[in-house]
Amino acid sequence: MTAAPLHGIRVLDLTRLLPGGYATLLMGDLGADVVKVEEPTRGDYIRWTPPMVGSFSAAHVALNRNKRSITLNLKAEKGRELFVELARRADVVIESFRPGVMERLGLGYGTLKAANEGLIYCAITGYGQDGPRAHSAGHDVNYLGYAGVLSITGAEGGPPVIPGVQIGDLAGGAMAAVIAILAALHHRNAAGEGSFLDISMMDGAVSWLSIHAAQLFSTGETPERELMPLSGAYPCYRIYPAADGWITVGALEPQFWAALCEAIGRPDLLSDAFSTGARRRQVVDELDGLFSTKTRDEWMELFGDRDVCVGPVNDLAEAFEDPQVVHRGMVVDQPLEGVSVGRHVGNPLESSAAERLIRRPPPQLGEHTNEVLDEVGVGDAAEELRAAGVI
């Protein structure tokens, strides 16, 4: 079998909770040796996030397959020394502390770079390493609020709505970190040097507003909720109510809108794809009423194979049973040792060289401590280190 794309890359993961956990999940799935470095007795807080499935948190199961766990007290001098030894043999260190924490521990980028010139050090924070808000606490909703994302999310005239998925954490933090790390690995291969990567979740959220910013910068007009082209401003691109659920319509191109108008028996709406003002409201009201006359499945059967850019709003259970989702390997049915959950979300980074199967179950806290210490030549001292509270 061809080696996985990141086979041979070792990642020391100091992160907690979602952003870093998802970043190293993607890398572990692609073959990296992810060593999860956790605080003794406490570990990553996501281990204790409900719901629990046996002794595991469901969230821990979701984010920590294909990883090894060691416990290491970075507040102890010997613990810091051991971390430097681990970093000397690693390719990537990824952490999610507030700026300055690793420096105060004596484990900042300068120290680790002195031990390993080729090390790639990735710091994920809410607001970045510098600036007036760099040291402020925050979570996804705060980053999205500052970035302006919440101001354009929701219904016209209604309040801002918190997205159901953590955009700042996953896109601004996790995926941006993975992209930056892969670029830094390529740079290291070319130039022989490591990098410091400053990943801000707020920056990532702001970067997703490129099209919205273009409207603002070019016209001076601030985009409003539901009144932007791709948020419901036009009849051809909206969510409509069915008798028992919801239907998505994305018929932006003329041929798709024409096919939709024909399918629903409303050729008189052919010129109304991009109606605005009072006419828009009239068309939307008429389509709301029309789509409400049939169930979601009845509409999908009626549209059949027509090119109309229409689909259902699946709930999560339906989404994970969707034949396209299943076919693409985004649901992995694989029981894991010691874990009652046998279904898992797949990895979206499709590669012909990727190993599709989960290689390791999510680790118990400190499960691989002795194993990793053996790899740096201090395995014989494990019990002494454990007794001293170092591991």
C-alpha positions in Angstrom: 0.0 0.0 0.0 1.2 3.5 -0.8 2.3 5.4 2.3 -0.2 8.0 3.5 0.6 11.6 2.4 1.9 12.7 5.8 3.6 9.5 6.8 6.8 10.2 8.7 5.6 13.7 9.9 5.5 13.9 13.7 3.2 16.5 15.3 3.3 17.5 19.0 -0.2 18.7 19.8 -0.6 20.9 22.8 -4.0 22.2 21.8 -7.3 21.8 23.7 -10.9 21.6 22.6 -12.1 22.1 19.0 -9.8 24.2 16.7 -6.5 22.4 17.3 -8.1 19.1 17.8 -9.8 19.2 14.4 -6.6 20.4 12.7 -4.5 17.5 14.1 -7.4 15.1 13.4 -7.1 16.0 9.7 -3.3 15.5 9.8 -3.6 12.3 11.8 -6.0 10.9 9.2 -3.5 11.7 6.5 -0.8 9.7 8.2 1.0 12.1 10.6 2.1 10.7 13.9 0.1 13.0 16.2 1.3 13.0 19.8 -1.2 14.6 22.0 0.7 16.2 24.9 -1.7 16.6 27.9 -1.7 17.8 31.4 -1.3 14.9 34.0 -4.6 13.9 35.6 -6.7 16.5 33.7 -5.9 16.2 30.0 -7.7 18.0 27.2 -11.0 19.4 28.6 -12.9 17.9 25.7 -12.4 14.5 27.3 -15.1 15.5 29.8 -17.6 17.2 27.5 -21.0 15.6 27.4 -22.5 13.4 26.1 -20.3 10.6 27.4 -20.2 7.2 25.7 -18.9 4.9 28.4 -15.7 6.4 29.7 -15.2 8.6 26.6 -16.7 11.9 25.6 -18.4 11.7 22.2 -16.5 14.8 21.2 -13.2 13.2 22.2 -14.0 10.2 20.1 -14.8 12.5 17.2 -11.6 14.5 17.3 -8.9 12.2 18.6 -8.7 9.0 16.4 -5.2 8.3 15.0 -3.4 10.1 17.8 -1.2 9.0 20.7 -1.5 10.6 24.2 1.2 11.4 26.6 1.0 13.3 29.9 3.6 15.9 30.6 3.7 18.6 33.3 5.2 21.7 31.5 5.3 23.6 34.7 8.0 21.2 36.0 11.6 21.8 34.9 12.0 18.1 34.0 8.8 18.2 32.0 10.0 21.2 30.0 13.3 19.4 29.3 11.4 16.4 28.1 9.3 18.5 25.8 12.4 20.1 24.3 13.7 16.6 23.6 10.4 15.7 21.9 10.5 18.9 19.9 14.0 18.1 18.8 12.6 15.0 17.0 9.3 16.5 15.8 8.3 18.3 12.6 5.5 20.4 13.9 4.4 21.8 17.3 0.9 23.2 17.4 -0.6 25.0 20.4 -3.6 27.1 21.3 -2.5 29.0 24.4 -2.9 32.8 24.7 0.1 34.7 23.3 3.1 34.6 25.7 2.2 31.5 27.6 4.8 29.2 26.0 7.4 31.9 26.4 6.7 32.2 30.1 7.1 28.4 30.3 10.5 28.7 28.6 9.2 26.8 25.6 8.6 29.6 23.0 9.5 29.3 19.4 13.0 30.7 19.9 13.9 28.0 22.4 12.4 25.2 20.4 14.0 26.5 17.2 17.4 26.4 18.9 16.8 22.7 19.5 15.4 22.0 16.0 16.1 24.5 13.2 13.5 22.9 10.9 10.7 22.9 13.4 7.3 24.3 12.3 5.6 26.0 15.2 1.9 26.8 14.8 0.1 29.0 17.3 -3.7 29.1 17.0 -5.3 32.0 19.0 -8.5 33.9 18.9 -7.1 37.3 17.8 -3.5 36.6 16.8 -0.1 37.1 18.5 -0.3 40.9 18.5 -2.7 43.9 18.4 -5.0 45.5 21.0 -7.1 42.3 21.5 -4.3 39.7 21.4 -4.6 38.7 25.0 -8.4 38.8 25.3 -10.4 35.7 26.0 -12.9 34.6 23.4 -14.8 31.8 21.7 -16.2 31.3 18.3 -19.3 33.5 18.7 -17.0 36.4 19.8 -14.6 36.0 16.8 -17.6 35.9 14.4 -19.1 39.0 16.1 -16.0 41.0 15.8 -15.4 39.8 12.2 -18.8 41.0 11.1 -20.0 37.5 10.2 -22.9 37.6 12.7 -24.2 40.9 11.4 -25.0 39.3 8.0 -26.4 36.0 9.4 -30.1 35.6 10.0 -33.4 36.9 8.6 -34.2 40.4 7.4 -35.2 42.6 10.3 -34.4 39.8 12.8 -31.6 39.4 15.3 -28.1 38.0 14.3 -28.1 34.2 14.4 -25.3 32.0 15.7 -24.4 29.5 13.0 -24.9 25.9 13.8 -21.2 25.2 13.0 -18.2 26.9 14.6 -16.9 28.8 11.6 -14.1 30.6 13.4 -12.9 27.5 15.2 -13.0 25.1 12.2 -12.3 27.3 9.2 -10.5 30.3 10.7 -8.5 28.1 13.1 -8.2 24.5 12.2 -8.3 24.4 8.4 -6.2 27.6 8.1 -3.7 26.0 10.5 -3.5 22.8 8.4 -3.0 24.8 5.1 -0.3 26.9 6.7 1.5 23.9 8.1 1.5 22.1 4.8 2.8 25.2 3.1 5.5 25.5 5.8 6.5 21.8 5.3 6.9 22.5 1.5 9.0 25.6 2.3 11.2 23.5 4.7 11.8 21.0 2.0 12.8 23.8 -0.4 14.7 26.1 1.9 15.7 23.8 4.8 14.2 26.1 7.5 11.2 25.9 9.8 8.6 28.6 10.4 6.5 30.3 13.0 2.8 30.3 12.0 0.5 32.9 13.6 -3.1 31.7 13.1 -5.9 33.9 14.2 -9.5 32.6 14.2 -10.8 36.1 13.8 -8.5 36.7 10.8 -9.8 33.5 9.3 -13.4 34.5 9.7 -12.6 38.0 8.2 -10.9 36.3 5.2 -14.2 34.5 4.4 -15.8 37.9 3.8 -13.9 38.6 0.6 -17.0 39.0 -1.6 -19.0 40.9 1.0 -16.0 43.2 1.6 -15.8 43.8 -2.2 -19.4 45.1 -2.1 -18.7 47.3 0.9 -15.4 48.7 -0.5 -16.8 49.3 -4.0 -20.2 50.8 -3.1 -19.9 52.0 0.5 -23.0 50.1 1.3 -23.0 47.7 4.3 -24.5 44.3 3.4 -27.7 43.5 5.4 -29.0 40.2 6.6 -31.0 38.2 4.0 -30.6 41.0 1.5 -27.3 39.9 -0.1 -27.3 37.9 -3.3 -26.4 34.6 -1.7 -28.3 35.0 1.5 -31.9 35.2 0.2 -32.1 38.5 -1.6 -33.3 36.9 -4.8 -36.2 34.5 -5.4 -33.8 32.1 -7.3 -31.6 31.6 -4.3 -33.5 30.9 -1.1 -34.8 28.3 1.3 -38.5 27.6 0.9 -40.9 25.8 3.2 -42.3 22.4 2.2 -45.3 20.9 3.9 -43.1 18.9 6.2 -39.7 20.6 6.0 -37.6 22.9 3.8 -36.3 23.0 0.2 -33.2 24.7 -1.0 -33.3 26.6 -4.3 -30.0 27.7 -5.8 -31.1 28.4 -9.4 -28.8 31.3 -10.1 -28.1 30.6 -13.7 -30.9 31.3 -16.3 -31.1 27.7 -17.5 -31.7 26.4 -14.0 -34.3 29.0 -13.1 -36.1 28.3 -16.4 -36.1 24.6 -15.7 -37.5 25.3 -12.2 -40.2 27.5 -13.4 -41.3 24.9 -15.9 -41.2 22.1 -13.3 -43.4 24.0 -10.8 -45.8 25.2 -13.5 -45.0 28.9 -13.2 -43.5 30.0 -16.5 -44.8 33.5 -15.7 -42.0 33.8 -13.1 -39.3 33.4 -15.7 -38.2 37.0 -15.5 -38.3 37.1 -11.7 -35.2 35.3 -10.7 -33.5 38.5 -9.5 -36.6 40.6 -8.6 -36.1 43.2 -5.9 -38.3 45.4 -3.8 -42.0 44.8 -3.7 -42.0 42.4 -6.6 -39.4 40.3 -4.8 -41.6 40.1 -1.8 -44.6 39.1 -3.9 -42.7 36.3 -5.7 -41.2 35.0 -2.5 -44.6 34.9 -0.9 -46.1 33.1 -3.9 -43.3 30.5 -3.9 -43.6 30.1 -0.1 -47.2 29.2 -0.6 -46.6 26.9 -3.6 -43.8 24.9 -2.0 -45.9 24.5 1.1 -48.4 22.4 -0.9 -46.2 19.3 -1.1 -43.9 17.5 1.2 -40.2 17.7 0.7 -40.0 14.2 -0.8 -42.8 14.9 -3.1 -41.0 17.9 -4.5 -37.8 15.9 -4.9 -39.6 13.2 -6.7 -41.3 15.8 -9.0 -37.9 17.4 -9.8 -36.3 14.0 -10.5 -33.2 14.4 -12.6 -34.0 17.9 -13.9 -31.2 20.5 -13.6 -32.9 22.8 -11.3 -30.4 23.2 -8.4 -32.9 22.1 -5.7 -32.4 20.0 -2.7 -33.7 19.1 0.8 -32.6 20.6 4.1 -31.6 17.4 5.7 -31.4 17.0 9.5 -28.1 15.5 10.7 -29.5 12.0 10.9 -30.7 12.3 7.3 -27.4 13.9 6.2 -25.3 10.9 7.4 -27.6 8.5 5.6 -27.5 10.5 2.3 -26.3 8.2 -0.4 -23.8 10.7 -1.7 -22.3 11.3 1.8 -22.1 7.5 2.3 -20.6 6.9 -1.2 -17.9 9.6 -0.7 -16.7 7.8 2.5 -17.8 10.7 4.8 -19.4 8.2 7.1 -16.9 5.5 8.4 -18.5 2.4 9.9 -15.6 1.0 12.0 -16.0 -0.1 15.6 -13.1 1.1 17.8 -11.5 -0.7 20.7 -13.1 0.3 24.0 -15.5 2.8 22.3 -19.2 2.1 21.9 -19.6 4.5 19.0 -19.0 2.6 15.7 -19.8 5.4 13.2 -17.5 8.3 12.5 -17.3 11.3 10.1 -14.7 10.8 7.4 -11.9 13.0 6.2 -12.8 15.5 3.4 -9.2 15.7 2.1 -9.6 13.0 -0.5 -6.3 11.6 -1.7 -5.5 8.5 -3.7 -2.6 8.0 -1.3 -4.6 8.4 1.9 -5.4 5.5 4.2 -9.1 5.4 4.4 -9.3 3.3 7.6 -8.9 4.6 11.1 -5.6 3.3 12.3 -5.9 4.1 16.0 -8.9 4.5 18.4 -8.9 7.8 20.4 -6.4 7.4 23.2 -6.9 7.1 26.9 -5.2 10.0 28.8 -1.5 9.3 28.9 -1.9 5.9 27.2 1.3 6.2 25.1 3.5 8.1 27.6 5.9 5.2 28.2 6.0 4.4 24.5 6.9 7.9 23.5 9.4 8.3 26.3 11.1 5.1 25.0 11.5 6.9 21.7 13.5 9.7 23.2 15.6 7.3 25.3 14.1 8.0 28.8 11.6 5.2 29.1 13.5 3.6 32.0 12.8 6.6 34.1 9.1 6.6 33.5 8.0 5.5 37.0 10.4 7.9 38.7 9.0 10.7 36.5 5.4 9.7 37.2 6.1 9.6 41.0 7.6 13.1 40.8 4.5 14.4 39.0 6.4 15.1 35.7 4.2 12.8 33.6 
